[in-house]
Amino acid sequence: MVVSVFFVVSYFQLFTLTVRGITPSSPAPLPTKNGISPSYIWLPEGQWESALAFLTQQFPAVSADVWRSRMAKLEVCDANGNYLHPHSPVQRGMCIFYYREIENEPTIPFQETILFEDAHLLVVDKPHFLAVIPGGQYLRETLLVRLKLQTNIEHLTPLHRLDRETAGVILFSKQIESRGAYQRLFQTRQIAKTYHALAPHLPQLTFPYLKQSRIEESDHFFKMHEVNGLANSETLINVLEHRGDIDLYELQPYTGKKHQLRLHMASLGVPILNDLFYPEALPTGSDDYTKPLKLLAKSIAFIDPLDKSKREFHSRQSL
């Protein structure tokens, strides 16, 4: 497979990487630093007179002086662990490792809770507004980096997705050797997830209601949308409680499409309260901590692939 654009990713995000032939050898040539694993970038087609010339071109927001400082601190190297200097030669196909930095990163004023831990799993109750893994304007203020600092678990890796805006239960793998067994549970749909959501009343539907549709990426950045065709997403929807014009819904996704629950509720005409993306993306600015998305990953259950015991974990949060 030919990769025609440069590729940059954080090393701890490799569990989501599916593009063949572009995964660097393990372990990373730079160690985890203050809970942050190194990022890396592959050099595309082109010619550059030096490592500094390439990096300043690809990252125009980072000054040459900043890259010189990082190199002087031995924080930039190739895939073989050779430290790079401003005048080091570079070429297509080379992989450069470095530490990502963010100035003036917002502080998320909410705390995660560890619900369970054994030799293989770490189960966490995530607050609203906290991203699971670094990305965009968040690096240190992410669940993964916080947990790495708190637990000193080098190979900690999330086993599934949870939107930054969504709170609730999420599983992390502690061991490389057993990670695949737990990942297969998600791949083969052997994980039972239950969410709670607050949204307007739906008097025209009979519950429980099975919502099915075909979900694909839209042209709008970040958003998904429903299209005609064979359904590839299913959510069982029930009503747990009436609160005037607002209902407390129980949502059980049988599939795991991005933004599935948010899109399914919005497509029924009852978007989840405080959703800034569905049905229409609203202008975004600083987070309004008084208006979290009213979506909670309430519980998760499965048969443990290692000892065959029944596992079930519940969020301590409520809507």
C-alpha positions in Angstrom: 0.0 0.0 0.0 1.4 3.4 -1.0 1.1 6.1 1.6 1.2 9.5 -0.2 0.9 11.8 2.8 2.9 12.1 5.9 1.6 10.2 8.9 1.9 11.5 12.5 0.5 9.6 15.5 1.1 9.1 19.2 2.8 5.8 20.0 0.1 4.8 22.5 -2.5 5.2 19.7 -1.1 2.2 17.8 -3.9 0.0 19.0 -6.2 1.8 16.5 -3.7 1.8 13.6 -4.7 -0.6 10.8 -2.7 0.7 7.9 -0.2 -2.0 6.9 3.5 -1.4 6.7 3.7 1.8 8.6 3.9 0.6 12.2 7.3 1.1 13.7 9.2 -1.6 15.6 8.4 -2.0 19.2 9.3 -0.7 21.7 9.5 3.0 20.9 13.1 4.4 20.8 12.1 7.1 23.2 10.7 6.3 26.7 7.4 7.5 28.2 8.0 10.9 29.7 5.7 12.2 32.5 3.1 9.8 31.3 3.4 10.9 27.7 4.5 8.4 25.1 6.4 9.7 22.0 4.7 10.6 18.8 6.2 9.8 15.4 6.0 11.0 11.8 6.9 9.2 8.5 8.6 11.2 5.8 6.6 11.4 2.6 7.9 12.0 -1.0 10.1 15.0 -1.1 13.6 16.3 -0.3 14.8 18.4 2.7 18.2 19.6 3.4 18.0 18.5 7.1 15.8 17.2 9.9 15.2 20.7 11.1 14.0 21.8 7.6 11.6 18.9 7.4 10.1 19.4 10.9 9.7 23.2 10.6 7.9 22.6 7.3 5.6 19.9 8.5 4.9 21.7 11.8 4.7 25.4 11.0 3.2 26.3 14.4 6.4 25.0 16.1 9.4 27.3 15.7 12.9 26.2 14.6 14.2 27.3 18.0 11.8 24.9 19.8 13.0 22.0 17.6 16.6 22.9 18.3 15.9 22.9 22.0 14.2 19.5 21.8 17.1 18.1 19.8 19.6 19.5 22.3 17.7 17.6 25.0 17.9 14.4 23.0 14.1 14.3 22.5 14.1 13.7 18.7 15.4 10.5 17.1 14.9 8.0 14.3 13.3 4.6 14.5 16.7 3.0 15.5 17.2 5.4 18.4 19.8 7.6 16.7 19.3 11.1 18.0 18.8 13.7 15.4 20.4 17.2 15.3 19.4 20.2 13.3 21.7 19.3 10.3 21.0 15.5 10.4 20.1 14.2 6.9 16.6 12.8 6.3 14.9 11.0 3.4 11.6 9.5 2.3 10.5 6.5 4.4 12.3 7.6 7.5 10.4 7.7 10.8 11.1 10.4 13.3 10.1 10.2 17.0 9.6 13.2 19.2 7.5 14.4 22.2 4.4 16.4 21.4 4.0 19.6 23.5 1.0 21.9 23.9 1.2 25.4 25.3 -1.6 26.7 27.5 -3.4 23.3 27.6 -6.9 23.6 29.2 -7.2 22.0 32.6 -10.2 19.7 33.0 -11.6 20.2 36.5 -13.1 16.8 36.9 -11.6 13.6 38.2 -11.7 10.0 37.0 -12.4 7.1 39.4 -10.8 3.7 39.3 -13.6 1.1 39.7 -11.6 -2.2 39.5 -8.1 -3.4 38.8 -6.5 -6.8 38.5 -3.4 -8.1 36.7 -4.8 -7.6 33.3 -7.6 -4.9 33.4 -8.1 -1.4 34.8 -11.7 -0.3 34.8 -12.3 3.5 35.1 -15.3 5.8 35.5 -14.5 8.7 33.2 -15.9 12.2 33.7 -17.4 14.4 31.0 -15.1 16.6 29.0 -12.0 14.4 29.5 -10.5 12.9 26.3 -9.4 9.3 26.6 -6.2 9.7 24.5 -4.2 12.7 23.5 -5.3 14.6 20.4 -6.0 18.2 19.3 -5.5 20.6 22.2 -5.3 17.9 24.9 -2.2 16.0 25.9 -1.6 15.9 29.7 -5.3 16.5 30.4 -6.4 13.1 29.0 -7.5 10.0 30.8 -4.6 7.8 29.5 -1.9 10.2 30.6 -3.5 10.8 34.0 -3.7 7.1 34.6 -0.2 6.4 33.5 1.1 9.0 35.9 -1.2 7.6 38.7 -0.4 3.9 38.2 3.0 3.8 36.5 1.7 1.2 34.1 3.9 1.6 31.0 1.7 -0.4 28.6 -1.7 0.9 29.6 -4.0 1.0 26.6 -7.7 1.7 26.2 -9.7 -1.2 24.8 -12.5 0.8 23.3 -13.6 4.3 22.5 -15.5 6.8 24.6 -16.1 10.3 23.3 -14.6 13.2 25.2 -18.1 14.5 25.9 -19.4 11.2 27.2 -18.9 10.0 30.8 -18.8 6.5 32.2 -17.2 3.1 32.3 -14.2 2.4 30.1 -11.8 -0.6 30.1 -8.0 -0.4 29.9 -5.5 -3.2 29.2 -2.5 -3.5 31.4 -0.7 -6.4 29.7 0.5 -6.7 26.1 0.2 -10.5 26.3 -3.5 -10.6 27.2 -4.6 -7.5 25.3 -5.6 -9.4 22.2 -8.0 -11.7 24.1 -9.9 -8.7 25.4 -9.9 -6.8 22.1 -11.4 -9.8 20.4 -14.4 -9.5 22.7 -15.2 -6.1 21.2 -14.4 -7.3 17.6 -16.8 -10.2 18.0 -19.5 -8.3 19.8 -19.3 -10.2 23.0 -19.4 -7.1 25.2 -22.8 -5.9 26.5 -22.8 -2.1 26.9 -25.6 -0.1 28.5 -25.8 3.7 28.3 -28.1 6.2 29.9 -29.2 9.4 28.1 -31.5 12.4 28.7 -33.5 13.5 25.7 -37.0 14.8 24.8 -40.0 12.5 25.1 -40.9 10.3 22.1 -44.7 9.7 22.3 -45.0 8.2 18.8 -42.8 5.2 19.5 -43.5 2.0 21.3 -40.6 0.8 23.5 -38.4 -1.1 23.5 -37.6 0.2 20.0 -34.8 -1.1 17.8 -33.2 1.6 15.8 -31.3 0.4 12.7 -29.5 2.4 10.0 -26.5 2.7 7.8 -23.9 5.1 9.3 -21.0 6.5 7.3 -18.6 9.4 7.6 -19.9 12.7 6.3 -18.2 15.5 4.5 -18.4 17.6 7.6 -15.3 17.2 9.8 -15.8 14.9 12.7 -19.5 14.1 12.0 -21.2 10.9 10.9 -24.5 10.7 9.1 -27.1 8.1 8.0 -27.3 7.1 4.3 -29.4 4.7 2.3 -28.3 1.1 2.2 -28.0 -2.0 4.3 -28.0 -1.2 8.0 -24.6 -1.4 9.8 -25.7 -0.1 13.2 -28.3 -1.2 15.8 -29.3 0.3 19.1 -32.0 -1.0 21.4 -33.8 2.0 23.0 -36.0 1.9 26.1 -37.4 4.5 28.5 -36.5 4.2 32.1 -38.2 7.3 33.6 -40.3 10.2 32.5 -39.2 13.7 33.7 -41.8 16.0 32.3 -40.9 16.6 28.6 -37.5 14.9 29.1 -37.0 11.1 29.4 -34.2 9.0 30.9 -33.4 6.5 28.1 -31.6 3.3 28.2 -29.5 2.7 25.1 -27.9 -0.7 24.3 -25.8 -0.5 21.2 -25.3 -3.9 19.4 -22.7 -2.3 17.1 -20.0 0.3 17.8 -20.1 2.9 15.1 -18.6 6.3 15.9 -21.2 8.6 17.4 -23.8 5.9 16.9 -26.0 6.7 20.0 -25.9 10.5 19.4 -26.8 10.1 15.7 -29.5 7.6 16.3 -31.3 9.7 18.9 -30.9 12.9 16.8 -32.3 11.1 13.7 -35.4 10.1 15.7 -35.9 13.8 16.4 -34.8 13.8 20.0 -31.1 14.7 20.2 -29.4 14.0 23.5 -29.4 17.1 25.7 -26.4 19.4 25.3 -25.1 17.7 22.1 -23.1 20.2 20.2 -22.8 18.1 17.0 -26.1 16.4 16.4 -28.4 17.1 14.6 -26.5 20.3 13.6 -22.9 21.2 14.6 -22.9 24.3 16.7 -20.1 26.8 16.9 -17.6 25.6 19.4 -15.5 27.5 21.9 -14.5 26.9 25.5 -16.3 24.1 27.2 -19.4 25.0 29.2 -18.9 22.8 32.2 -22.5 23.5 33.4 -23.9 21.8 30.2 -22.3 18.3 29.8 -23.6 16.0 27.2 -26.3 14.0 28.9 -24.8 10.6 27.8 -23.4 8.1 30.3 -21.8 4.7 29.7 -23.6 3.2 32.6 -22.4 -0.4 32.6 -20.4 -3.0 30.7 -20.6 -6.8 31.0 -18.8 -9.7 29.4 -17.3 -13.2 30.1 -13.7 -12.9 30.9 -11.7 -14.7 28.1 -8.9 -15.7 30.6 -10.8 -17.3 33.5 -14.4 -17.5 32.0 -15.8 -15.5 34.9 -18.7 -13.1 34.5 -17.5 -9.5 34.7 -19.9 -6.5 35.1 -18.9 -3.0 36.0 -21.2 0.0 36.7 -20.6 3.7 36.7 -21.1 5.5 40.0 -22.4 8.6 38.1 -26.0 9.3 37.2 -27.9 11.7 34.9 
